Amino acid sequence: MVRKLFFSVLVAILLCLSVFRGQANAQRTVTTAPTDNVDITATASATFIENPTVTPVPKSDLTEESEQTVEPLKKILESQQLNSVWPFNPIKYAIRSAVAANVPPNTIVLLLLLPAIAALIAAARHLVGLRGFGIFLPAALAVTFVATGPLVGIGLFLVIVFVSTTYRMILRRLKVKLQYLPRMALLLHFVVLGILLVLFTAPLISRSGIANVSIFPVLFLVLLAEDFSRAQLGKSAKVAVNLTSETLVLALFSYLFLTRVSVQELALLHPEIWIVTIIIFDILLGKYVGLRFLEYFRFKKLISK
């Protein structure tokens, strides 16, 4: 019952992301080439056809220092009126000083949001019951999804999961025993080959999102293979699949949280309140010892008795 509910949520999130992607594609602007110097004299054997050029709207990427990302954040800072530095505004003034010294505001926002992402993942574990692969993996995946887009990021992550799982099963079947570091080096080698295979097939499937992906998110995903393989140790294939699915759900929710403009503005304009609130939330969360939400479904019969 719980597993069916969990996978229903996963499918719903993937459908929502597909809808978001479709809406983003629908917002592309169409521009036409100028026709001031074009001879429009038509003949029976010649016809002039004006082909429109589709210009995609630049994507705002919180992990990249671009005009579409930095300028709105700077305008938000400039629109806020501040009082004296002490006692309530020291971090606000520190942020403005850093931005004036050419520190990208998107970097500051991302650093402020990461503790909140960790708190949300911890809450999903202790209050809801979604385990996942710890805190680091879902948080790192969420940042990668921001850089690559959720669909491309999920695809690359599933490639890494498939290669890591297959590699582990083959070594176990062949009874090959290797020391930890050489085994991880060999795993990294096969993961890189799998990612290269995906990039090589990008022209065949006409997916510009895969072909244009930045190198740093790809390297980040590749390096996550070691953490994923370490998390798989001592677990069956069924448990590993469940944990992988839960990790994806946590990463997708974290991605949606990171890309909310209202959340970015709140963290940037009220950093003191933001930091203190997260600290209090983590402490209160650590004091909770009750049942998790999914455990109410799991132990429903015992609770009813």
Secondary structure, DSSP 8 states (H G I E B T S, - for coil): -HHHHHHHHHHHHHHHHHHHHHHHHHT-EEE----TT-----BTTB------EEE------TTS--HHHHHHHHHHHHH-----STTT-HHHHHHHHHHHTT--HHHHHHHHHHHHHHHHHHHIIIII----STTHHHHHHHHHHHHH-HHHHHHHHHHHHHHHHHHHHHHHHHT----HHHHHHHHHHHHHHHHHHHHHHHHHHT-HHHHT--HHHHHHHHHHHHHHHHHHTT--HHHHHHHHHHHHHHHHHHHHHHT-HHHHHHHHH-HHHHHHHHHHHHHHHHH--S--HHHHHHTHHHHH-
